[in-house]
Amino acid sequence: MKIDPTLRALADTTRLRIMRLLSTMELAVGELAQVLGQSQPRVSRHVRILCDAGLAERRREGSWVFLRIAIAENRAPPIGAAVARLLDAAEAGDAQFSARCAEDRRHLAAIRSARESLAAGWFARHAEEWDQLRSLHSPDGPVEAALVEALGAEIGSLLDVGTGTGRIAELLAPAAREVTALDNSPEMLRIARARLQNVTSGAVDLVQGDFSDLPFADAAFDTLTLHQVLHYAQDPGLVLAEAARVTRSGGRIAIVDFAAHDREELRSAHAHARLGFSDDQMLALLTDAGFAADPAIALPGRELTVKIWTGTRNSASAPVPTARKAIRA
């Protein structure tokens, strides 16, 4: 990283606003354009300058381009770390800039809330069809068998995040000491309850909650599963950080999801926020969240390849957010 292009890149208020937004989460160029109230070509020009200076990074996913911040105080070259500290100080000490950044974040929250409402509406309309829709993408049998083998016999207390119809909770319940099945959709939980009614009474707890704001205490579970769930997350890193928070040291995580693909229609037809994940993406996500990742397992399906990524919770990683109140279903 060189000082001249860095200073030139920062010599514009719009680019400073973009940097503060990217410090919050990874964003699509279109989302930045909406928040900033500027045209997408104009925002793309600002993004190019930031990327050329090494302050931001692009990640292409199908026809969408996502941006993420490339500097941080604890993991950047000296100039990048200094810029990260400077931007933090600017928002803390410049009242006008701070107010502008706060307004940008409010606009961003409204945009993402609207997207989440669309996804929630889709879930409500298609709750009864969920298992059928999922089976169109990959055969369930081999995937479930591989998941059981990957987790092994010692599951302990299990949290199934985004349980949907409860199939994974049902599958793993015999090997678990206790099962908590979480979903944000009341319709899904109603279906899960029907499916799990034959599981030993008291062994399964159904909870309504958000996968990015888990209503559980720190280090509450031995095993955590996300089966065909993470591609709905606007911010997968936040979801996995929450997963790490509620997983005990030495506990296990298993993520079943699609390998990276280019099926754009899944965004509109099935409310997917992400077109799968590459192994490099998932390794970075797991590592950043505090998991030691295992080699991925690939299971080619009818149209898309399903992968299983597993990891073990590092003992040195300390959970940070506080617990939330659960809503029992």
Backbone hydrogen bonds in HBPLUS format (Angstrom, degrees):
<---DONOR---> <-ACCEPTOR-->    atom                        ^
c    i                          cat <-CA-CA->   ^        H-A-AA   ^      H-
h    n   atom  resd res      DA  || num        DHA   H-A  angle D-A-AA Bond
n    s   type  num  typ     dist DA aas  dist angle  dist       angle   num
A0007-LEU N   A0003-ILE O   2.91 MM   4  6.08 163.9  1.94 158.3 160.9     1
A0008-ARG N   A0004-ASP O   3.00 MM   4  6.23 161.8  2.03 155.5 161.1     2
A0009-ALA N   A0005-PRO O   2.91 MM   4  5.94 153.9  1.98 140.2 147.3     3
A0010-LEU N   A0006-THR O   3.13 MM   4  6.36 142.3  2.28 141.4 151.1     4
A0011-ALA N   A0008-ARG O   3.20 MM   3  5.18 153.5  2.27 100.0 108.0     5
A0016-LEU N   A0012-ASP O   3.08 MM   4  6.41 150.5  2.17 149.3 158.2     6
A0017-ARG N   A0013-THR O   2.93 MM   4  6.23 154.3  2.00 149.7 156.6     7
A0018-ILE N   A0014-THR O   2.92 MM   4  6.24 153.7  1.99 147.5 155.0     8
A0019-MET N   A0015-ARG O   2.99 MM   4  6.22 158.2  2.04 145.1 150.3     9
A0020-ARG N   A0016-LEU O   3.09 MM   4  6.41 152.5  2.17 146.0 152.8    10
A0021-LEU N   A0017-ARG O   2.98 MM   4  6.27 154.5  2.05 149.7 156.8    11
A0022-LEU N   A0018-ILE O   2.88 MM   4  6.12 160.0  1.92 155.4 160.9    12
A0023-SER N   A0019-MET O   3.00 MM   4  6.17 130.3  2.26 135.9 148.6    13
A0024-THR N   A0021-LEU O   3.02 MM   3  5.38 152.2  2.10 106.3 115.1    14
A0027-LEU N   A0067-LEU O   2.96 MM  40  5.31 151.4  2.05 148.3 154.3    15
A0067-LEU N   A0027-LEU O   2.62 MM  40  5.31 162.9  1.65 153.2 157.9    16
A0031-GLU N   A0028-ALA O   3.05 MM   3  5.18 121.9  2.40  98.5 112.9    17
A0032-LEU N   A0028-ALA O   3.09 MM   4  6.50 157.6  2.14 153.3 159.1    18
A0029-VAL N   A0065-VAL O   3.11 MM  36  6.14 147.8  2.22 170.2 174.3    19
A0033-ALA N   A0029-VAL O   2.97 MM   4  6.28 156.0  2.03 150.4 157.1    20
A0034-GLN N   A0030-GLY O   3.05 MM   4  6.31 153.8  2.12 144.7 151.0    21
A0035-VAL N   A0031-GLU O   2.99 MM   4  6.25 166.2  2.01 154.9 158.1    22
A0036-LEU N   A0032-LEU O   2.90 MM   4  6.00 166.6  1.92 154.7 158.6    23
A0037-GLY N   A0033-ALA O   2.91 MM   4  5.77 125.5  2.21 136.3 149.0    24
A0038-GLN N   A0033-ALA O   3.16 MM   5  5.19 148.5  2.27 141.4 147.8    25
A0043-VAL N   A0039-SER O   3.02 MM   4  6.33 161.8  2.05 152.8 158.0    26
A0044-SER N   A0040-GLN O   2.80 MM   4  5.95 156.5  1.86 151.7 158.9    27
A0045-ARG N   A0041-PRO O   3.05 MM   4  6.32 143.7  2.19 140.0 148.6    28
A0046-HIS N   A0042-ARG O   3.20 MM   4  6.60 158.3  2.25 147.6 152.4    29
A0047-VAL N   A0043-VAL O   2.86 MM   4  6.13 157.9  1.91 153.1 160.0    30
A0048-ARG N   A0044-SER O   2.90 MM   4  6.10 153.7  1.97 144.8 151.2    31
A0049-ILE N   A0045-ARG O   3.19 MM   4  6.50 156.6  2.24 148.9 153.9    32
A0050-LEU N   A0046-HIS O   3.08 MM   4  6.41 160.2  2.12 150.6 155.8    33
A0051-CYS N   A0047-VAL O   2.86 MM   4  6.09 160.6  1.90 155.4 161.0    34
A0052-ASP N   A0048-ARG O   2.84 MM   4  5.98 161.3  1.88 150.1 155.5    35
A0053-ALA N   A0049-ILE O   3.11 MM   4  6.26 140.0  2.27 139.0 148.9    36
A0055-LEU N   A0050-LEU O   2.94 MM   5  5.26 150.6  2.03 166.2 158.3    37
A0054-GLY N   A0051-CYS O   2.94 MM   3  5.02 155.4  2.00 104.2 112.2    38
A0070-ALA N   A0055-LEU O   2.96 MM  15  5.11 167.7  1.97 128.7 124.6    39
A0057-GLU N   A0068-ARG O   2.85 MM  11  5.41 155.5  1.91 159.4 166.1    40
A0068-ARG N   A0057-GLU O   3.01 MM  11  5.41 151.7  2.09 149.2 157.2    41
A0059-ARG N   A0066-PHE O   2.73 MM   7  5.02 135.4  1.92 152.0 157.5    42
A0066-PHE N   A0059-ARG O   2.77 MM   7  5.02 177.0  1.77 147.9 147.8    43
A0061-GLU N   A0064-TRP O   2.83 MM   3  5.23 174.5  1.83 153.7 155.2    44
A0064-TRP N   A0061-GLU O   3.04 MM   3  5.23 152.9  2.11 132.1 129.8    45
A0075-ARG N   A0072-ALA O   3.27 MM   3  5.37 156.3  2.33 104.3 111.0    46
A0080-GLY N   A0077-PRO O   2.97 MM   3  5.21 109.5  2.48 106.0 122.9    47
A0081-ALA N   A0077-PRO O   2.85 MM   4  6.08 162.6  1.88 165.7 171.8    48
A0082-ALA N   A0078-PRO O   2.97 MM   4  6.11 152.7  2.04 143.5 151.0    49
A0083-VAL N   A0079-ILE O   2.91 MM   4  6.20 152.5  1.99 148.8 156.3    50
A0084-ALA N   A0080-GLY O   2.95 MM   4  6.22 157.4  2.00 149.1 155.1    51
A0085-ARG N   A0081-ALA O   3.06 MM   4  6.35 157.2  2.12 145.8 151.2    52
A0086-LEU N   A0082-ALA O   2.88 MM   4  6.10 152.7  1.95 144.8 153.2    53
A0087-LEU N   A0083-VAL O   2.87 MM   4  6.12 161.8  1.90 157.8 160.8    54
A0088-ASP N   A0084-ALA O   3.11 MM   4  6.31 158.6  2.16 145.0 150.9    55
A0089-ALA N   A0085-ARG O   2.91 MM   4  6.12 159.9  1.95 147.8 153.6    56
A0090-ALA N   A0086-LEU O   2.76 MM   4  5.98 149.2  1.86 147.1 156.6    57
A0091-GLU N   A0087-LEU O   3.10 MM   4  6.31 161.3  2.14 148.3 151.4    58
A0092-ALA N   A0088-ASP O   3.04 MM   4  6.25 149.8  2.13 143.1 152.2    59
A0093-GLY N   A0089-ALA O   2.76 MM   4  5.80 146.2  1.87 148.6 157.1    60
A0094-ASP N   A0090-ALA O   2.86 MM   4  5.42 147.6  1.96 144.5 148.8    61
A0098-SER N   A0094-ASP O   2.83 MM   4  5.97 161.3  1.86 158.7 165.1    62
A0099-ALA N   A0095-ALA O   2.96 MM   4  6.12 156.2  2.02 145.2 150.6    63
A0100-ARG N   A0096-GLN O   3.09 MM   4  6.35 154.3  2.16 144.6 151.5    64
A0101-CYS N   A0097-PHE O   2.94 MM   4  6.21 159.0  1.98 152.8 158.2    65
A0102-ALA N   A0098-SER O   2.93 MM   4  6.14 156.2  1.99 147.8 154.5    66
A0103-GLU N   A0099-ALA O   3.00 MM   4  6.21 154.0  2.07 144.5 151.1    67
A0104-ASP N   A0100-ARG O   2.98 MM   4  6.25 154.2  2.04 145.9 153.2    68
A0105-ARG N   A0101-CYS O   2.99 MM   4  6.28 155.1  2.06 148.2 154.3    69
A0106-ARG N   A0102-ALA O   3.02 MM   4  6.32 144.9  2.15 141.9 151.6    70
A0107-HIS N   A0103-GLU O   3.02 MM   4  6.34 158.4  2.07 151.5 156.4    71
A0108-LEU N   A0104-ASP O   2.91 MM   4  6.17 156.5  1.96 147.6 154.8    72
A0109-ALA N   A0105-ARG O   2.87 MM   4  6.04 156.7  1.93 143.9 149.9    73
A0110-ALA N   A0106-ARG O   3.08 MM   4  6.34 152.3  2.15 145.3 152.0    74
A0111-ILE N   A0107-HIS O   3.04 MM   4  6.33 158.7  2.08 150.9 156.3    75
A0112-ARG N   A0108-LEU O   2.97 MM   4  6.20 168.8  1.98 158.1 160.7    76
A0113-SER N   A0109-ALA O   2.88 MM   4  5.93 147.6  1.99 140.7 150.3    77
A0114-ALA N   A0110-ALA O   3.05 MM   4  6.24 153.2  2.12 144.5 150.5    78
A0115-ARG N   A0111-ILE O   3.15 MM   4  6.49 153.7  2.22 144.3 151.3    79
A0116-GLU N   A0112-ARG O   2.90 MM   4  6.13 158.2  1.95 148.1 154.1    80
A0117-SER N   A0113-SER O   2.90 MM   4  6.11 146.8  2.01 144.0 153.2    81
A0118-LEU N   A0114-ALA O   3.09 MM   4  6.37 150.3  2.18 143.2 150.3    82
A0119-ALA N   A0115-ARG O   3.05 MM   4  6.40 157.1  2.10 147.7 153.7    83
A0120-ALA N   A0116-GLU O   2.82 MM   4  6.06 157.0  1.88 147.0 153.8    84
A0121-GLY N   A0117-SER O   2.89 MM   4  6.07 153.8  1.96 145.2 152.1    85
A0122-TRP N   A0118-LEU O   3.01 MM   4  6.30 150.5  2.10 143.7 151.6    86
A0123-PHE N   A0119-ALA O   3.01 MM   4  6.35 158.7  2.05 151.4 156.4    87
A0124-ALA N   A0120-ALA O   2.99 MM   4  6.28 158.4  2.04 148.1 153.9    88
A0125-ARG N   A0121-GLY O   3.03 MM   4  6.28 154.3  2.10 146.9 153.3    89
A0126-HIS N   A0122-TRP O   2.97 MM   4  6.10 145.3  2.09 149.2 158.9    90
A0127-ALA N   A0123-PHE O   2.90 MM   4  5.48 106.9  2.44 149.4 158.2    91
A0129-GLU N   A0126-HIS O   2.91 MM   3  5.21 135.6  2.11 107.6 120.8    92
A0130-TRP N   A0127-ALA O   3.29 MM   3  5.35 168.6  2.31 108.9 111.9    93
A0133-LEU N   A0129-GLU O   2.89 MM   4  6.08 161.3  1.92 164.0 170.3    94
A0134-ARG N   A0130-TRP O   2.97 MM   4  6.18 163.2  2.00 156.9 161.4    95
A0135-SER N   A0131-ASP O   3.05 MM   4  6.20 152.1  2.13 144.8 152.0    96
A0136-LEU N   A0133-LEU O   3.20 MM   3  5.44 146.5  2.32 101.9 111.3    97
A0137-HIS N   A0134-ARG O   3.08 MM   3  5.72 154.2  2.15 115.6 122.4    98
A0144-GLU N   A0140-ASP O   2.85 MM   4  5.97 166.7  1.87 164.8 168.4    99
A0145-ALA N   A0141-GLY O   2.95 MM   4  6.17 162.1  1.99 157.1 162.5   100
A0146-ALA N   A0142-PRO O   2.95 MM   4  6.08 157.7  2.00 143.8 149.7   101
A0147-LEU N   A0143-VAL O   2.92 MM   4  6.15 150.0  2.01 146.2 155.0   102
A0148-VAL N   A0144-GLU O   2.97 MM   4  6.22 164.5  2.00 153.3 156.2   103
A0149-GLU N   A0145-ALA O   3.04 MM   4  6.27 162.7  2.07 147.2 152.0   104
A0150-ALA N   A0146-ALA O   2.88 MM   4  5.99 154.2  1.94 144.0 151.5   105
A0151-LEU N   A0147-LEU O   3.03 MM   4  6.23 151.5  2.11 151.2 157.5   106
A0152-GLY N   A0148-VAL O   3.08 MM   4  6.22 144.3  2.22 144.9 154.3   107
A0177-ARG N   A0156-GLY O   2.80 MM  21  4.88 149.0  1.89 117.4 126.5   108
A0222-ASP N   A0157-SER O   2.95 MM  65  5.18 143.1  2.09 132.5 144.2   109
A0223-THR N   A0157-SER O   3.07 MM  66  6.27 157.5  2.12 160.4 158.2   110
A0158-LEU N   A0178-GLU O   2.90 MM  20  6.22 170.6  1.91 157.3 159.1   111
A0180-THR N   A0158-LEU O   2.77 MM  22  6.08 154.7  1.84 155.9 164.7   112
A0159-LEU N   A0223-THR O   2.93 MM  64  6.35 152.4  2.01 150.7 159.3   113
A0225-THR N   A0159-LEU O   2.96 MM  66  6.41 159.1  2.00 157.1 161.8   114
A0160-ASP N   A0180-THR O   2.84 MM  20  6.22 164.9  1.87 166.1 171.3   115
A0182-LEU N   A0160-ASP O   2.98 MM  22  6.12 165.2  2.01 152.7 157.5   116
A0161-VAL N   A0225-THR O   2.85 MM  64  5.99 152.7  1.93 168.6 170.1   117
A0162-GLY N   A0182-LEU O   2.77 MM  20  5.55 121.7  2.11 132.4 150.3   118
A0163-THR N   A0182-LEU O   2.82 MM  19  5.64 160.2  1.86 143.5 148.7   119
A0166-GLY N   A0163-THR O   2.89 MM   3  4.99 164.3  1.91 126.4 127.8   120
A0170-GLU N   A0166-GLY O   2.93 MM   4  6.09 155.6  1.99 151.2 158.3   121
A0171-LEU N   A0167-ARG O   2.87 MM   4  6.10 154.3  1.94 147.0 154.5   122
A0172-LEU N   A0168-ILE O   2.97 MM   4  6.11 160.7  2.00 152.8 156.0   123
A0173-ALA N   A0169-ALA O   2.95 MM   4  5.71 129.5  2.21 140.0 151.3   124
A0175-ALA N   A0172-LEU O   3.06 MM   3  5.65 140.4  2.22 117.8 127.8   125
A0176-ALA N   A0173-ALA O   3.09 MM   3  5.03 154.7  2.15 104.9 112.8   126
A0179-VAL N   A0203-ALA O   2.87 MM  24  6.08 159.4  1.91 166.6 171.9   127
A0205-ASP N   A0179-VAL O   2.78 MM  26  6.24 153.1  1.85 151.1 160.2   128
A0181-ALA N   A0205-ASP O   2.82 MM  24  6.11 158.5  1.87 152.4 159.6   129
A0207-VAL N   A0181-ALA O   2.94 MM  26  6.14 165.4  1.96 151.9 153.3   130
A0183-ASP N   A0207-VAL O   3.09 MM  24  6.63 151.1  2.18 158.0 166.9   131
A0209-GLY N   A0183-ASP O   3.07 MM  26  5.73 149.4  2.17 111.7 121.0   132
A0189-LEU N   A0185-SER O   3.08 MM   4  6.40 160.4  2.12 152.3 157.6   133
A0190-ARG N   A0186-PRO O   2.93 MM   4  6.15 145.1  2.06 143.4 152.6   134
A0191-ILE N   A0187-GLU O   3.18 MM   4  6.51 154.1  2.25 144.9 150.7   135
A0192-ALA N   A0188-MET O   2.83 MM   4  6.12 158.9  1.87 152.1 159.0   136
A0193-ARG N   A0189-LEU O   2.86 MM   4  5.98 154.9  1.92 144.0 150.2   137
A0194-ALA N   A0190-ARG O   3.28 MM   4  6.54 154.5  2.35 139.8 145.6   138
A0195-ARG N   A0191-ILE O   3.00 MM   4  6.34 154.8  2.07 148.7 156.0   139
A0196-LEU N   A0192-ALA O   2.85 MM   4  5.99 155.3  1.91 154.9 161.3   140
A0199-VAL N   A0196-LEU O   3.06 MM   3  5.35 159.7  2.11 110.6 117.1   141
A0203-ALA N   A0200-THR O   2.99 MM   3  5.58 160.6  2.02 141.4 143.7   142
A0329-ALA N   A0206-LEU O   2.89 MM 123  5.39 170.9  1.90 132.1 135.1   143
A0208-GLN N   A0327-ILE O   2.71 MM 119  5.24 170.2  1.72 167.8 165.1   144
A0213-ASP N   A0210-ASP O   3.04 MM   3  5.24 164.4  2.07 112.6 116.7   145
A0219-ALA N   A0245-ARG O   2.82 MM  26  6.13 166.1  1.84 142.0 143.4   146
A0220-ALA N   A0246-VAL O   2.87 MM  26  5.15 118.5  2.25 108.4 120.2   147
A0221-PHE N   A0246-VAL O   2.91 MM  25  6.12 151.5  1.99 158.6 168.0   148
A0248-ARG N   A0221-PHE O   2.86 MM  27  5.86 167.7  1.88 168.3 166.5   149
A0252-ARG N   A0222-ASP O   2.84 MM  30  6.36 149.6  1.93 157.0 159.9   150
A0224-LEU N   A0252-ARG O   2.90 MM  28  6.34 145.0  2.02 146.3 157.7   151
A0254-ALA N   A0224-LEU O   2.91 MM  30  6.41 148.5  2.01 157.5 166.7   152
A0226-LEU N   A0254-ALA O   2.96 MM  28  6.40 153.1  2.03 160.9 165.6   153
A0256-VAL N   A0226-LEU O   2.90 MM  30  6.20 163.1  1.93 147.5 152.9   154
A0228-GLN N   A0256-VAL O   2.65 MM  28  5.56 162.6  1.68 147.6 153.4   155
A0232-TYR N   A0229-VAL O   2.98 MM   3  5.85 166.0  2.00 127.9 131.9   156
A0233-ALA N   A0230-LEU O   3.02 MM   3  5.36 165.3  2.04 114.9 119.6   157
A0273-ALA N   A0231-HIS O   2.86 MM  42  5.78 138.0  2.03 145.1 158.6   158
A0274-ARG N   A0231-HIS O   2.94 MM  43  4.73 142.2  2.09 145.8 145.3   159
A0238-LEU N   A0235-ASP O   3.08 MM   3  5.56 127.6  2.36 111.4 123.2   160
A0239-VAL N   A0235-ASP O   3.33 MM   4  6.72 157.0  2.38 150.0 156.5   161
A0240-LEU N   A0236-PRO O   2.98 MM   4  6.27 161.7  2.01 155.6 159.4   162
A0241-ALA N   A0237-GLY O   2.91 MM   4  6.07 144.1  2.04 141.0 151.5   163
A0242-GLU N   A0238-LEU O   3.01 MM   4  6.25 155.9  2.07 148.4 153.8   164
A0243-ALA N   A0239-VAL O   2.94 MM   4  6.22 149.9  2.03 140.5 150.0   165
A0244-ALA N   A0240-LEU O   2.86 MM   4  6.06 156.1  1.91 144.2 149.7   166
A0245-ARG N   A0241-ALA O   3.00 MM   4  6.22 151.4  2.08 141.3 149.4   167
A0246-VAL N   A0242-GLU O   3.24 MM   4  6.54 152.4  2.32 150.2 154.7   168
A0247-THR N   A0244-ALA O   3.18 MM   3  5.10 156.5  2.24 101.8 109.0   169
A0251-GLY N   A0248-ARG O   2.78 MM   3  5.08 155.1  1.84 135.5 135.8   170
A0250-GLY N   A0313-ARG O   2.99 MM  63  4.89 157.5  2.04 128.6 134.4   171
A0313-ARG N   A0251-GLY O   2.79 MM  62  5.25 163.9  1.82 152.1 157.4   172
A0253-ILE N   A0311-GLY O   3.01 MM  58  5.36 152.9  2.08 148.3 151.4   173
A0311-GLY N   A0253-ILE O   3.06 MM  58  5.36 142.6  2.20 145.9 149.1   174
A0255-ILE N   A0309-TRP O   2.76 MM  54  5.11 167.4  1.78 156.5 161.0   175
A0309-TRP N   A0255-ILE O   2.85 MM  54  5.11 165.1  1.88 150.3 153.4   176
A0257-ASP N   A0307-LYS O   3.03 MM  50  5.61 160.5  2.07 156.7 162.7   177
A0307-LYS N   A0257-ASP O   2.74 MM  50  5.61 172.9  1.75 175.3 176.6   178
A0277-PHE N   A0258-PHE O   3.01 MM  19  6.47 147.3  2.12 143.3 149.2   179
A0259-ALA N   A0305-THR O   2.84 MM  46  5.58 166.1  1.86 158.3 159.1   180
A0260-ALA N   A0277-PHE O   3.01 MM  17  4.41 123.9  2.33 109.5 106.2   181
A0261-HIS N   A0275-LEU O   3.14 MM  14  5.67 158.3  2.19 138.8 139.1   182
A0264-GLU N   A0262-ASP O   2.93 MM   2  5.71 121.5  2.28 113.4  96.7   183
A0266-LEU N   A0263-ARG O   3.11 MM   3  6.00 165.6  2.14 125.0 129.0   184
A0267-ARG N   A0264-GLU O   3.00 MM   3  5.82 160.0  2.04 123.9 129.0   185
A0269-ALA N   A0265-GLU O   2.77 MM   4  5.71 162.3  1.80 160.1 165.2   186
A0270-HIS N   A0266-LEU O   3.15 MM   4  4.96 143.8  2.29 109.3 118.6   187
A0272-HIS N   A0266-LEU O   3.04 MM   6  5.68 170.1  2.05 139.8 137.1   188
A0271-ALA N   A0267-ARG O   3.09 MM   4  4.83 117.6  2.50 117.5 122.7   189
A0282-MET N   A0278-SER O   3.00 MM   4  6.28 167.6  2.02 153.5 156.4   190
A0283-LEU N   A0279-ASP O   2.86 MM   4  5.99 157.6  1.91 148.1 154.7   191
A0284-ALA N   A0280-ASP O   3.03 MM   4  6.22 162.1  2.06 148.3 152.5   192
A0285-LEU N   A0281-GLN O   2.92 MM   4  6.20 158.7  1.96 151.0 157.5   193
A0286-LEU N   A0282-MET O   2.87 MM   4  6.04 169.5  1.88 155.9 158.1   194
A0287-THR N   A0283-LEU O   2.90 MM   4  5.97 164.8  1.93 149.5 154.6   195
A0288-ASP N   A0284-ALA O   2.90 MM   4  5.93 167.3  1.92 149.4 153.4   196
A0289-ALA N   A0285-LEU O   3.09 MM   4  6.19 143.5  2.23 138.8 148.4   197
A0290-GLY N   A0286-LEU O   3.11 MM   4  6.35 121.7  2.47 139.0 153.3   198
A0291-PHE N   A0286-LEU O   2.88 MM   5  5.16 162.2  1.91 147.2 146.3   199
A0290-GLY N   A0287-THR O   3.07 MM   3  5.21 145.1  2.19 101.3 111.7   200
A0314-ASN N   A0290-GLY O   2.87 MM  24  5.64 177.3  1.87 159.9 160.2   201
A0292-ALA N   A0312-THR O   2.75 MM  20  5.10 163.8  1.77 147.2 149.4   202
A0312-THR N   A0292-ALA O   2.92 MM  20  5.10 151.3  2.00 132.1 138.6   203
A0294-ASP N   A0310-THR O   2.89 MM  16  5.55 164.2  1.91 150.2 147.1   204
A0297-ILE N   A0308-ILE O   2.98 MM  11  5.02 156.5  2.03 139.6 147.1   205
A0308-ILE N   A0297-ILE O   2.82 MM  11  5.02 152.1  1.89 143.1 152.2   206
A0299-LEU N   A0306-VAL O   2.70 MM   7  5.10 156.0  1.75 169.7 171.3   207
A0306-VAL N   A0299-LEU O   3.03 MM   7  5.10 165.2  2.06 133.8 130.3   208
A0301-GLY N   A0304-LEU O   2.92 MM   3  5.24 130.7  2.17 120.4 135.5   209
